[in-house]
Amino acid sequence: MEFAKKEWTEGLGRFSDEVLNQAILTCRDHCDMPPSLPQMISFCRDIKRRNTFYVSDEAHQPASRVVVEENIRQCKAYLLK
């Protein structure tokens, strides 16, 4: 039993309590049987991925006015066919 506790602690240690709580609620709602460790890690990864977002290191550079106007012209031409 100690081995199992150690494995689960190591496997789930990288996830926050909030992510773990959400994963437990997901299991309650969608699993007929208690999840295996790989299933629980998968639930946690999915939840963590949904709750985080990517921030680019590069500053946003808007398109030039000419490019924007050309794309708008093409959209109008396509829609008015």
PDB file as gemmi writes it, atoms N, CA and C in Angstrom:
CRYST1    1.000    1.000    1.000  90.00  90.00  90.00 P 1                      
ATOM      1  N   MET A   1       0.819  -1.184   0.000  1.00  0.00           N  
ATOM      2  CA  MET A   1       0.000   0.000   0.000  1.00  0.00           C  
ATOM      3  C   MET A   1       0.873   1.263   0.000  1.00  0.00           C  
ATOM      4  N   GLU A   2       1.973   1.242   0.713  1.00  0.00           N  
ATOM      5  CA  GLU A   2       2.881   2.386   0.749  1.00  0.00           C  
ATOM      6  C   GLU A   2       3.457   2.673  -0.634  1.00  0.00           C  
ATOM      7  N   PHE A   3       3.753   1.597  -1.379  1.00  0.00           N  
ATOM      8  CA  PHE A   3       4.282   1.767  -2.732  1.00  0.00           C  
ATOM      9  C   PHE A   3       3.268   2.497  -3.606  1.00  0.00           C  
ATOM     10  N   ALA A   4       2.007   2.094  -3.520  1.00  0.00           N  
ATOM     11  CA  ALA A   4       0.957   2.730  -4.323  1.00  0.00           C  
ATOM     12  C   ALA A   4       0.806   4.207  -3.949  1.00  0.00           C  
ATOM     13  N   LYS A   5       0.829   4.513  -2.668  1.00  0.00           N  
ATOM     14  CA  LYS A   5       0.725   5.906  -2.225  1.00  0.00           C  
ATOM     15  C   LYS A   5       1.879   6.738  -2.780  1.00  0.00           C  
ATOM     16  N   LYS A   6       3.085   6.155  -2.724  1.00  0.00           N  
ATOM     17  CA  LYS A   6       4.270   6.858  -3.214  1.00  0.00           C  
ATOM     18  C   LYS A   6       4.158   7.123  -4.717  1.00  0.00           C  
ATOM     19  N   GLU A   7       3.721   6.117  -5.471  1.00  0.00           N  
ATOM     20  CA  GLU A   7       3.575   6.272  -6.923  1.00  0.00           C  
ATOM     21  C   GLU A   7       2.552   7.351  -7.270  1.00  0.00           C  
ATOM     22  N   TRP A   8       1.416   7.331  -6.598  1.00  0.00           N  
ATOM     23  CA  TRP A   8       0.370   8.323  -6.857  1.00  0.00           C  
ATOM     24  C   TRP A   8       0.848   9.719  -6.454  1.00  0.00           C  
ATOM     25  N   THR A   9       1.565   9.820  -5.350  1.00  0.00           N  
ATOM     26  CA  THR A   9       2.084  11.115  -4.906  1.00  0.00           C  
ATOM     27  C   THR A   9       3.071  11.669  -5.920  1.00  0.00           C  
ATOM     28  N   GLU A  10       3.965  10.822  -6.411  1.00  0.00           N  
ATOM     29  CA  GLU A  10       4.938  11.257  -7.415  1.00  0.00           C  
ATOM     30  C   GLU A  10       4.257  11.594  -8.733  1.00  0.00           C  
ATOM     31  N   GLY A  11       3.293  10.775  -9.132  1.00  0.00           N  
ATOM     32  CA  GLY A  11       2.609  10.981 -10.412  1.00  0.00           C  
ATOM     33  C   GLY A  11       1.763  12.238 -10.455  1.00  0.00           C  
ATOM     34  N   LEU A  12       1.157  12.579  -9.318  1.00  0.00           N  
ATOM     35  CA  LEU A  12       0.239  13.723  -9.291  1.00  0.00           C  
ATOM     36  C   LEU A  12       0.844  14.961  -8.639  1.00  0.00           C  
ATOM     37  N   GLY A  13       2.088  14.863  -8.184  1.00  0.00           N  
ATOM     38  CA  GLY A  13       2.725  15.957  -7.460  1.00  0.00           C  
ATOM     39  C   GLY A  13       2.905  17.227  -8.257  1.00  0.00           C  
ATOM     40  N   ARG A  14       2.947  17.130  -9.560  1.00  0.00           N  
ATOM     41  CA  ARG A  14       3.184  18.327 -10.379  1.00  0.00           C  
ATOM     42  C   ARG A  14       1.919  19.134 -10.651  1.00  0.00           C  
ATOM     43  N   PHE A  15       0.769  18.637 -10.168  1.00  0.00           N  
ATOM     44  CA  PHE A  15      -0.495  19.327 -10.400  1.00  0.00           C  
ATOM     45  C   PHE A  15      -0.954  20.048  -9.135  1.00  0.00           C  
ATOM     46  N   SER A  16      -1.590  21.191  -9.323  1.00  0.00           N  
ATOM     47  CA  SER A  16      -2.077  21.974  -8.183  1.00  0.00           C  
ATOM     48  C   SER A  16      -3.297  21.293  -7.564  1.00  0.00           C  
ATOM     49  N   ASP A  17      -3.622  21.702  -6.342  1.00  0.00           N  
ATOM     50  CA  ASP A  17      -4.804  21.159  -5.664  1.00  0.00           C  
ATOM     51  C   ASP A  17      -6.071  21.454  -6.456  1.00  0.00           C  
ATOM     52  N   GLU A  18      -6.130  22.624  -7.076  1.00  0.00           N  
ATOM     53  CA  GLU A  18      -7.309  22.990  -7.868  1.00  0.00           C  
ATOM     54  C   GLU A  18      -7.499  22.032  -9.043  1.00  0.00           C  
ATOM     55  N   VAL A  19      -6.412  21.725  -9.743  1.00  0.00           N  
ATOM     56  CA  VAL A  19      -6.481  20.793 -10.875  1.00  0.00           C  
ATOM     57  C   VAL A  19      -6.888  19.406 -10.385  1.00  0.00           C  
ATOM     58  N   LEU A  20      -6.311  18.958  -9.281  1.00  0.00           N  
ATOM     59  CA  LEU A  20      -6.658  17.642  -8.732  1.00  0.00           C  
ATOM     60  C   LEU A  20      -8.128  17.579  -8.334  1.00  0.00           C  
ATOM     61  N   ASN A  21      -8.632  18.640  -7.706  1.00  0.00           N  
ATOM     62  CA  ASN A  21     -10.046  18.657  -7.323  1.00  0.00           C  
ATOM     63  C   ASN A  21     -10.955  18.604  -8.542  1.00  0.00           C  
ATOM     64  N   GLN A  22     -10.602  19.332  -9.595  1.00  0.00           N  
ATOM     65  CA  GLN A  22     -11.397  19.290 -10.823  1.00  0.00           C  
ATOM     66  C   GLN A  22     -11.354  17.901 -11.451  1.00  0.00           C  
ATOM     67  N   ALA A  23     -10.193  17.251 -11.415  1.00  0.00           N  
ATOM     68  CA  ALA A  23     -10.065  15.900 -11.969  1.00  0.00           C  
ATOM     69  C   ALA A  23     -10.912  14.908 -11.181  1.00  0.00           C  
ATOM     70  N   ILE A  24     -10.932  15.048  -9.864  1.00  0.00           N  
ATOM     71  CA  ILE A  24     -11.756  14.162  -9.032  1.00  0.00           C  
ATOM     72  C   ILE A  24     -13.229  14.345  -9.375  1.00  0.00           C  
ATOM     73  N   LEU A  25     -13.663  15.588  -9.538  1.00  0.00           N  
ATOM     74  CA  LEU A  25     -15.057  15.842  -9.907  1.00  0.00           C  
ATOM     75  C   LEU A  25     -15.378  15.270 -11.285  1.00  0.00           C  
ATOM     76  N   THR A  26     -14.434  15.362 -12.206  1.00  0.00           N  
ATOM     77  CA  THR A  26     -14.618  14.780 -13.537  1.00  0.00           C  
ATOM     78  C   THR A  26     -14.779  13.269 -13.438  1.00  0.00           C  
ATOM     79  N   CYS A  27     -13.962  12.637 -12.615  1.00  0.00           N  
ATOM     80  CA  CYS A  27     -14.058  11.183 -12.426  1.00  0.00           C  
ATOM     81  C   CYS A  27     -15.412  10.798 -11.837  1.00  0.00           C  
ATOM     82  N   ARG A  28     -15.873  11.559 -10.865  1.00  0.00           N  
ATOM     83  CA  ARG A  28     -17.177  11.270 -10.257  1.00  0.00           C  
ATOM     84  C   ARG A  28     -18.294  11.322 -11.292  1.00  0.00           C  
ATOM     85  N   ASP A  29     -18.193  12.276 -12.198  1.00  0.00           N  
ATOM     86  CA  ASP A  29     -19.254  12.471 -13.184  1.00  0.00           C  
ATOM     87  C   ASP A  29     -19.183  11.507 -14.361  1.00  0.00           C  
ATOM     88  N   HIS A  30     -17.971  11.062 -14.731  1.00  0.00           N  
ATOM     89  CA  HIS A  30     -17.829  10.346 -15.996  1.00  0.00           C  
ATOM     90  C   HIS A  30     -17.237   8.939 -15.916  1.00  0.00           C  
ATOM     91  N   CYS A  31     -16.753   8.518 -14.781  1.00  0.00           N  
ATOM     92  CA  CYS A  31     -16.108   7.204 -14.677  1.00  0.00           C  
ATOM     93  C   CYS A  31     -16.987   6.233 -13.895  1.00  0.00           C  
ATOM     94  N   ASP A  32     -17.130   5.027 -14.426  1.00  0.00           N  
ATOM     95  CA  ASP A  32     -17.873   3.988 -13.710  1.00  0.00           C  
ATOM     96  C   ASP A  32     -17.040   3.386 -12.585  1.00  0.00           C  
ATOM     97  N   MET A  33     -15.731   3.341 -12.803  1.00  0.00           N  
ATOM     98  CA  MET A  33     -14.797   2.769 -11.829  1.00  0.00           C  
ATOM     99  C   MET A  33     -13.764   3.832 -11.469  1.00  0.00           C  
ATOM    100  N   PRO A  34     -13.104   3.695 -10.321  1.00  0.00           N  
ATOM    101  CA  PRO A  34     -12.022   4.643 -10.000  1.00  0.00           C  
ATOM    102  C   PRO A  34     -10.940   4.593 -11.082  1.00  0.00           C  
ATOM    103  N   PRO A  35     -10.332   5.731 -11.392  1.00  0.00           N  
ATOM    104  CA  PRO A  35      -9.343   5.757 -12.472  1.00  0.00           C  
ATOM    105  C   PRO A  35      -8.013   5.139 -12.049  1.00  0.00           C  
ATOM    106  N   SER A  36      -7.280   4.667 -13.046  1.00  0.00           N  
ATOM    107  CA  SER A  36      -5.902   4.238 -12.803  1.00  0.00           C  
ATOM    108  C   SER A  36      -5.039   5.499 -12.723  1.00  0.00           C  
ATOM    109  N   LEU A  37      -3.809   5.355 -12.293  1.00  0.00           N  
ATOM    110  CA  LEU A  37      -2.910   6.506 -12.211  1.00  0.00           C  
ATOM    111  C   LEU A  37      -2.715   7.157 -13.583  1.00  0.00           C  
ATOM    112  N   PRO A  38      -2.459   6.397 -14.657  1.00  0.00           N  
ATOM    113  CA  PRO A  38      -2.316   7.050 -15.967  1.00  0.00           C  
ATOM    114  C   PRO A  38      -3.587   7.798 -16.401  1.00  0.00           C  
ATOM    115  N   GLN A  39      -4.758   7.250 -16.083  1.00  0.00           N  
ATOM    116  CA  GLN A  39      -5.999   7.947 -16.425  1.00  0.00           C  
ATOM    117  C   GLN A  39      -6.119   9.253 -15.646  1.00  0.00           C  
ATOM    118  N   MET A  40      -5.777   9.212 -14.367  1.00  0.00           N  
ATOM    119  CA  MET A  40      -5.865  10.409 -13.529  1.00  0.00           C  
ATOM    120  C   MET A  40      -4.882  11.473 -14.009  1.00  0.00           C  
ATOM    121  N   ILE A  41      -3.674  11.059 -14.372  1.00  0.00           N  
ATOM    122  CA  ILE A  41      -2.690  12.002 -14.912  1.00  0.00           C  
ATOM    123  C   ILE A  41      -3.222  12.620 -16.202  1.00  0.00           C  
ATOM    124  N   SER A  42      -3.855  11.814 -17.036  1.00  0.00           N  
ATOM    125  CA  SER A  42      -4.431  12.318 -18.283  1.00  0.00           C  
ATOM    126  C   SER A  42      -5.523  13.346 -18.016  1.00  0.00           C  
ATOM    127  N   PHE A  43      -6.406  13.058 -17.055  1.00  0.00           N  
ATOM    128  CA  PHE A  43      -7.445  14.026 -16.687  1.00  0.00           C  
ATOM    129  C   PHE A  43      -6.805  15.333 -16.228  1.00  0.00           C  
ATOM    130  N   CYS A  44      -5.793  15.223 -15.375  1.00  0.00           N  
ATOM    131  CA  CYS A  44      -5.129  16.416 -14.835  1.00  0.00           C  
ATOM    132  C   CYS A  44      -4.445  17.218 -15.935  1.00  0.00           C  
ATOM    133  N   ARG A  45      -3.773  16.538 -16.859  1.00  0.00           N  
ATOM    134  CA  ARG A  45      -3.120  17.237 -17.971  1.00  0.00           C  
ATOM    135  C   ARG A  45      -4.133  18.003 -18.804  1.00  0.00           C  
ATOM    136  N   ASP A  46      -5.262  17.344 -19.113  1.00  0.00           N  
ATOM    137  CA  ASP A  46      -6.295  17.998 -19.917  1.00  0.00           C  
ATOM    138  C   ASP A  46      -6.847  19.232 -19.212  1.00  0.00           C  
ATOM    139  N   ILE A  47      -7.101  19.118 -17.926  1.00  0.00           N  
ATOM    140  CA  ILE A  47      -7.632  20.251 -17.159  1.00  0.00           C  
ATOM    141  C   ILE A  47      -6.606  21.373 -17.095  1.00  0.00           C  
ATOM    142  N   LYS A  48      -5.358  21.025 -16.852  1.00  0.00           N  
ATOM    143  CA  LYS A  48      -4.296  22.036 -16.781  1.00  0.00           C  
ATOM    144  C   LYS A  48      -4.160  22.753 -18.123  1.00  0.00           C  
ATOM    145  N   ARG A  49      -4.235  22.005 -19.212  1.00  0.00           N  
ATOM    146  CA  ARG A  49      -4.127  22.584 -20.551  1.00  0.00           C  
ATOM    147  C   ARG A  49      -5.286  23.547 -20.822  1.00  0.00           C  
ATOM    148  N   ARG A  50      -6.492  23.177 -20.380  1.00  0.00           N  
ATOM    149  CA  ARG A  50      -7.654  24.052 -20.580  1.00  0.00           C  
ATOM    150  C   ARG A  50      -7.552  25.333 -19.763  1.00  0.00           C  
ATOM    151  N   ASN A  51      -6.897  25.265 -18.614  1.00  0.00           N  
ATOM    152  CA  ASN A  51      -6.843  26.411 -17.706  1.00  0.00           C  
ATOM    153  C   ASN A  51      -5.633  27.313 -17.913  1.00  0.00           C  
ATOM    154  N   THR A  52      -4.735  26.945 -18.808  1.00  0.00           N  
ATOM    155  CA  THR A  52      -3.572  27.782 -19.067  1.00  0.00           C  
ATOM    156  C   THR A  52      -3.623  28.284 -20.500  1.00  0.00           C  
ATOM    157  N   PHE A  53      -2.910  29.338 -20.767  1.00  0.00           N  
ATOM    158  CA  PHE A  53      -2.878  29.879 -22.113  1.00  0.00           C  
ATOM    159  C   PHE A  53      -1.455  30.267 -22.468  1.00  0.00           C  
ATOM    160  N   TYR A  54      -1.205  30.352 -23.744  1.00  0.00           N  
ATOM    161  CA  TYR A  54       0.129  30.647 -24.256  1.00  0.00           C  
ATOM    162  C   TYR A  54       0.274  32.155 -24.450  1.00  0.00           C  
ATOM    163  N   VAL A  55       1.364  32.700 -23.976  1.00  0.00           N  
ATOM    164  CA  VAL A  55       1.676  34.109 -24.185  1.00  0.00           C  
ATOM    165  C   VAL A  55       2.955  34.177 -25.003  1.00  0.00           C  
ATOM    166  N   SER A  56       2.863  34.799 -26.139  1.00  0.00           N  
ATOM    167  CA  SER A  56       4.010  34.910 -27.030  1.00  0.00           C  
ATOM    168  C   SER A  56       5.031  35.896 -26.478  1.00  0.00           C  
ATOM    169  N   ASP A  57       6.297  35.598 -26.690  1.00  0.00           N  
ATOM    170  CA  ASP A  57       7.366  36.502 -26.275  1.00  0.00           C  
ATOM    171  C   ASP A  57       7.485  37.700 -27.217  1.00  0.00           C  
ATOM    172  N   GLU A  58       7.003  37.518 -28.445  1.00  0.00           N  
ATOM    173  CA  GLU A  58       7.131  38.568 -29.449  1.00  0.00           C  
ATOM    174  C   GLU A  58       5.987  39.575 -29.322  1.00  0.00           C  
ATOM    175  N   ALA A  59       6.306  40.823 -29.554  1.00  0.00           N  
ATOM    176  CA  ALA A  59       5.276  41.864 -29.533  1.00  0.00           C  
ATOM    177  C   ALA A  59       4.408  41.736 -30.781  1.00  0.00           C  
ATOM    178  N   HIS A  60       3.137  42.028 -30.632  1.00  0.00           N  
ATOM    179  CA  HIS A  60       2.207  41.960 -31.759  1.00  0.00           C  
ATOM    180  C   HIS A  60       2.499  43.090 -32.736  1.00  0.00           C  
ATOM    181  N   GLN A  61       2.585  42.741 -34.012  1.00  0.00           N  
ATOM    182  CA  GLN A  61       2.805  43.755 -35.033  1.00  0.00           C  
ATOM    183  C   GLN A  61       1.606  43.720 -35.974  1.00  0.00           C  
ATOM    184  N   PRO A  62       0.765  44.749 -35.948  1.00  0.00           N  
ATOM    185  CA  PRO A  62      -0.417  44.757 -36.800  1.00  0.00           C  
ATOM    186  C   PRO A  62      -0.037  44.769 -38.280  1.00  0.00           C  
ATOM    187  N   ALA A  63      -0.945  44.247 -39.090  1.00  0.00           N  
ATOM    188  CA  ALA A  63      -0.730  44.246 -40.535  1.00  0.00           C  
ATOM    189  C   ALA A  63      -0.804  45.677 -41.057  1.00  0.00           C  
ATOM    190  N   SER A  64      -0.154  45.891 -42.173  1.00  0.00           N  
ATOM    191  CA  SER A  64      -0.187  47.235 -42.757  1.00  0.00           C  
ATOM    192  C   SER A  64      -1.585  47.525 -43.299  1.00  0.00           C  
ATOM    193  N   ARG A  65      -1.894  48.785 -43.423  1.00  0.00           N  
ATOM    194  CA  ARG A  65      -3.216  49.204 -43.899  1.00  0.00           C  
ATOM    195  C   ARG A  65      -3.502  48.635 -45.291  1.00  0.00           C  
ATOM    196  N   VAL A  66      -2.494  48.588 -46.156  1.00  0.00           N  
ATOM    197  CA  VAL A  66      -2.659  48.076 -47.518  1.00  0.00           C  
ATOM    198  C   VAL A  66      -3.079  46.607 -47.485  1.00  0.00           C  
ATOM    199  N   VAL A  67      -2.439  45.820 -46.642  1.00  0.00           N  
ATOM    200  CA  VAL A  67      -2.766  44.394 -46.529  1.00  0.00           C  
ATOM    201  C   VAL A  67      -4.189  44.218 -46.007  1.00  0.00           C  
ATOM    202  N   VAL A  68      -4.559  44.987 -45.004  1.00  0.00           N  
ATOM    203  CA  VAL A  68      -5.906  44.896 -44.434  1.00  0.00           C  
ATOM    204  C   VAL A  68      -6.949  45.244 -45.483  1.00  0.00           C  
ATOM    205  N   GLU A  69      -6.749  46.335 -46.185  1.00  0.00           N  
ATOM    206  CA  GLU A  69      -7.715  46.753 -47.208  1.00  0.00           C  
ATOM    207  C   GLU A  69      -7.837  45.717 -48.318  1.00  0.00           C  
ATOM    208  N   GLU A  70      -6.735  45.110 -48.718  1.00  0.00           N  
ATOM    209  CA  GLU A  70      -6.775  44.083 -49.766  1.00  0.00           C  
ATOM    210  C   GLU A  70      -7.554  42.859 -49.292  1.00  0.00           C  
ATOM    211  N   ASN A  71      -7.331  42.439 -48.057  1.00  0.00           N  
ATOM    212  CA  ASN A  71      -8.067  41.286 -47.531  1.00  0.00           C  
ATOM    213  C   ASN A  71      -9.557  41.582 -47.399  1.00  0.00           C  
ATOM    214  N   ILE A  72      -9.900  42.785 -46.980  1.00  0.00           N  
ATOM    215  CA  ILE A  72     -11.312  43.164 -46.892  1.00  0.00           C  
ATOM    216  C   ILE A  72     -11.934  43.173 -48.283  1.00  0.00           C  
ATOM    217  N   ARG A  73     -11.218  43.687 -49.269  1.00  0.00           N  
ATOM    218  CA  ARG A  73     -11.719  43.704 -50.644  1.00  0.00           C  
ATOM    219  C   ARG A  73     -11.985  42.283 -51.136  1.00  0.00           C  
ATOM    220  N   GLN A  74     -11.068  41.362 -50.852  1.00  0.00           N  
ATOM    221  CA  GLN A  74     -11.243  39.974 -51.269  1.00  0.00           C  
ATOM    222  C   GLN A  74     -12.439  39.331 -50.574  1.00  0.00           C  
ATOM    223  N   CYS A  75     -12.620  39.622 -49.298  1.00  0.00           N  
ATOM    224  CA  CYS A  75     -13.769  39.076 -48.559  1.00  0.00           C  
ATOM    225  C   CYS A  75     -15.077  39.583 -49.146  1.00  0.00           C  
ATOM    226  N   LYS A  76     -15.142  40.876 -49.432  1.00  0.00           N  
ATOM    227  CA  LYS A  76     -16.355  41.449 -50.015  1.00  0.00           C  
ATOM    228  C   LYS A  76     -16.638  40.833 -51.380  1.00  0.00           C  
ATOM    229  N   ALA A  77     -15.596  40.671 -52.195  1.00  0.00           N  
ATOM    230  CA  ALA A  77     -15.772  40.079 -53.521  1.00  0.00           C  
ATOM    231  C   ALA A  77     -16.299  38.655 -53.404  1.00  0.00           C  
ATOM    232  N   TYR A  78     -15.801  37.906 -52.446  1.00  0.00           N  
ATOM    233  CA  TYR A  78     -16.250  36.524 -52.251  1.00  0.00           C  
ATOM    234  C   TYR A  78     -17.700  36.485 -51.775  1.00  0.00           C  
ATOM    235  N   LEU A  79     -18.053  37.360 -50.847  1.00  0.00           N  
ATOM    236  CA  LEU A  79     -19.401  37.360 -50.280  1.00  0.00           C  
ATOM    237  C   LEU A  79     -20.452  37.894 -51.242  1.00  0.00           C  
ATOM    238  N   LEU A  80     -20.063  38.749 -52.157  1.00  0.00           N  
ATOM    239  CA  LEU A  80     -21.024  39.366 -53.068  1.00  0.00           C  
ATOM    240  C   LEU A  80     -21.118  38.647 -54.408  1.00  0.00           C  
ATOM    241  N   LYS A  81     -20.569  37.469 -54.518  1.00  0.00           N  
ATOM    242  CA  LYS A  81     -20.642  36.687 -55.767  1.00  0.00           C  
ATOM    243  C   LYS A  81     -22.060  36.327 -56.085  1.00  0.00           C  
TER     244      LYS A  81                                                      
END                                                                             
